[in-house]
Amino acid sequence: MRRTPDDAEPGHHTKRLEMEKSRLEAMIRKLGEGIVLVDETHRIAFANPRFADMLGVPFESLANHPTLDTLLPRDQWPSALRDVAQPSDDPQPEERQLTRVDGSTFWVSITATAFRVPGQESVGTLCMFTDVNGRKHREEYLDLLIDIFNRSAGPEFFTDVTRKLARAFGVSISFITECLGDTRSVRTIAFWQNGAPQKNRVYDLKDTACEAVVGRSPVYYGSLVQQLFPKDRELEAAGIESYVGVPLTDSRGTSLGHFALMDTQPFPNRTALLDTLEMIGTRIASEIERNQTEAQLRHQNERLREEIKARQRAVSTANYYRDEITSSYDVHTMIGESPAFRKVLDSIRLVSGTDVTVLVTGETGTGKELVARAIHEASPRAGKPLIKVNCAALPQELIEDELFGHEKGAFTHAQGQRKGRFELADQGTLFLDEIGELSLAAQAKLLRVLQEKEFERVGGSKSIKVDVRLIAATNRDLAAMVREGGFRDDLFYRLEVFPLHIPPLRERMEDIEPLAHFFLRRFARSLGKEFTGIDETSLHMLRNASWPGNIRELENLVHRSAILSPGPSLQIAVPIREAPEKASTLDAVVRNHIVSVLNRVDWQVEGSDGGASILGMNPSTLRSKIKKLGISRPGH
Ligand SMILES: Nc1ncnc2c1ncn2[C@@H]1O[C@H](COP(=O)(O)OP(=O)(O)OP(=O)(O)O)[C@@H](O)[C@H]1O
């Protein structure tokens, strides 16, 4: 029987074993899997280069058997390693994302099993690390795409995206920036580095890798990026090797900022990657744009609120309104300098931009219609019709027909279809003058339209919808009428959304002179006459009249005087009533008389020329009367 060489010499057997071992080691060295044998004290007894590669350390550094925790934090160890006393017969692979010493990450599947070295008592653990980085990234990447395009954006949107970008592409840094006014500097809106969100920062783009991206085009530096941008301190500080950046633009092509991925390793796969990143970029950009639009809207709202507040504060500030009003409608048609009248102008200005219903109150001739017109002209409805209904002039039985129109044959004389005032005012403003004169039945009908915002023509069944802004006016005390049952309270509250009271002329004496001059200029022109002004005695008379007919009365008086006056200065030829004709109560007569006397004496109560002595009263009695009747000096 021939002997095999092994049997021949015992030394030869050992040699063969040695050879087998080195062949095995050579094979293990070349394996695509990372192999590591860890002893009981967690020292690395043996490892292959692929293991070192996966952990991002030089293979030589393993030669002096470091403990595993110097390379890999314990929480990333497979459970078999953490619990060596309980070796499993059926080791299960566990997936872990390794954080390498340089901060970058790497996905592996680890299978670990107890390993007894033949002939030795000690038990070690043999671990096999399989590279699942590619698969994991594809999964993360899919997850990223689904999430980024499906999720509704919230405050965490940008940070979430940077986290997912970093994980999906396995890079150590990912961030998104926003331009600061131009494309010279940017602010990060999310910055993810080494598995955690970082504080945002503002930085100058000059000489950085990002400079060629913002406002321009995508860039890709697969490796050696530090050498390309030696002045970019960030790259150096983080040990960056590769960089990919994509510009972000809004829907009109304006530059918004950019986003970038950076890694400490070279970055492969250029073209497919850029396409994907650009697609993700459109989603990020639309989110930035939406945020910016929202911020702008918020800002505009705040400014508007501030503006309204400022105007309310400035009600009594001299000269404030002139420019404001000129800009919105013809100031020359509305004359008045008194603080009381400025308040009216202020209210017009405040309310004209809105669609709210306005109730204009004031004595006859104070300018209610003019105010309604001014509100309409200054409103967005200016180019549309302003339709007036004089409720006092309408026979009650025709009100419905007038407001809502009728269909052909609705009543005996209805020969054709006719549109009512509501329909004519569509898109515009409906001005209901003398609203206090509406019958209760007509009030009910009006209320119904205001509530339902639609109506039918008389004799028709089709509902008509209109978009009408309502302005109502009255010289009656509607609140008192409500109390007395002459006016529906529900209608009153609907009309009185924005009450605008025009004070009578006697409460704003400062306005008399400018108004008189204004009317004089106007009539002189139409009469073809020239006047140098109004003579002193006439002015004195004008100032001391009580003006129960208010501005209309003044206007008529100036008109008549202009016709009769020979010139060159206007003389008021018609005697002015010192007391109102229409004073209905004793208190009103007394009140008007006191006001007109006080006007004549420049509101002096005491003294021989004072109001009290002219009225034959004790000054203190006069004072208490003034108080009781609520008399106050105009403009004070
Ligand atoms: N501030 C003003 N500046 C210039 N003209 C004015 C002013 N206010 C009113 N007027 C003029 O006075 C006249 C009466 O105004 P308007 O008809 O608007 O008053 P009203 O309060 O509606 O009167 P009524 O209660 O009698 O209907 C009009 O000719 C109007 O142009």
PDBQT file of the ligand as one rigid body, heavy atoms in Angstrom, charges set to zero:
ROOT
HETATM    1  N1  LIG A 701     -68.425 118.974   1.734  1.00  0.00    +0.000 N 
HETATM    2  C1  LIG A 701     -69.047 119.480   0.664  1.00  0.00    +0.000 A 
HETATM    3  N2  LIG A 701     -68.344 120.171  -0.245  1.00  0.00    +0.000 NA
HETATM    4  C2  LIG A 701     -68.964 120.703  -1.309  1.00  0.00    +0.000 A 
HETATM    5  N3  LIG A 701     -70.267 120.589  -1.551  1.00  0.00    +0.000 NA
HETATM    6  C3  LIG A 701     -71.020 119.922  -0.684  1.00  0.00    +0.000 A 
HETATM    7  C4  LIG A 701     -70.442 119.308   0.466  1.00  0.00    +0.000 A 
HETATM    8  N4  LIG A 701     -71.419 118.691   1.157  1.00  0.00    +0.000 NA
HETATM    9  C5  LIG A 701     -72.556 118.901   0.470  1.00  0.00    +0.000 A 
HETATM   10  N5  LIG A 701     -72.309 119.624  -0.627  1.00  0.00    +0.000 N 
HETATM   11  C6  LIG A 701     -73.314 120.076  -1.602  1.00  0.00    +0.000 C 
HETATM   12  O1  LIG A 701     -74.470 120.402  -0.862  1.00  0.00    +0.000 OA
HETATM   13  C7  LIG A 701     -75.620 119.967  -1.551  1.00  0.00    +0.000 C 
HETATM   14  C8  LIG A 701     -76.425 119.042  -0.665  1.00  0.00    +0.000 C 
HETATM   15  O2  LIG A 701     -75.734 117.820  -0.499  1.00  0.00    +0.000 OA
HETATM   16  P1  LIG A 701     -76.476 116.408  -0.547  1.00  0.00    +0.000 P 
HETATM   17  O3  LIG A 701     -77.565 116.432  -1.522  1.00  0.00    +0.000 OA
HETATM   18  O4  LIG A 701     -75.453 115.384  -0.635  1.00  0.00    +0.000 OA
HETATM   19  O5  LIG A 701     -77.074 116.422   0.915  1.00  0.00    +0.000 OA
HETATM   20  P2  LIG A 701     -78.063 115.357   1.580  1.00  0.00    +0.000 P 
HETATM   21  O6  LIG A 701     -77.628 115.268   2.991  1.00  0.00    +0.000 OA
HETATM   22  O7  LIG A 701     -78.105 114.124   0.792  1.00  0.00    +0.000 OA
HETATM   23  O8  LIG A 701     -79.412 116.106   1.522  1.00  0.00    +0.000 OA
HETATM   24  P3  LIG A 701     -80.926 115.524   1.765  1.00  0.00    +0.000 P 
HETATM   25  O9  LIG A 701     -80.943 114.993   3.161  1.00  0.00    +0.000 OA
HETATM   26  O10 LIG A 701     -81.739 116.730   1.603  1.00  0.00    +0.000 OA
HETATM   27  O11 LIG A 701     -81.102 114.499   0.726  1.00  0.00    +0.000 OA
HETATM   28  C9  LIG A 701     -75.166 119.305  -2.802  1.00  0.00    +0.000 C 
HETATM   29  O12 LIG A 701     -75.226 120.226  -3.866  1.00  0.00    +0.000 OA
HETATM   30  C10 LIG A 701     -73.742 118.966  -2.525  1.00  0.00    +0.000 C 
HETATM   31  O13 LIG A 701     -72.961 118.983  -3.693  1.00  0.00    +0.000 OA
ENDROOT
TORSDOF 0
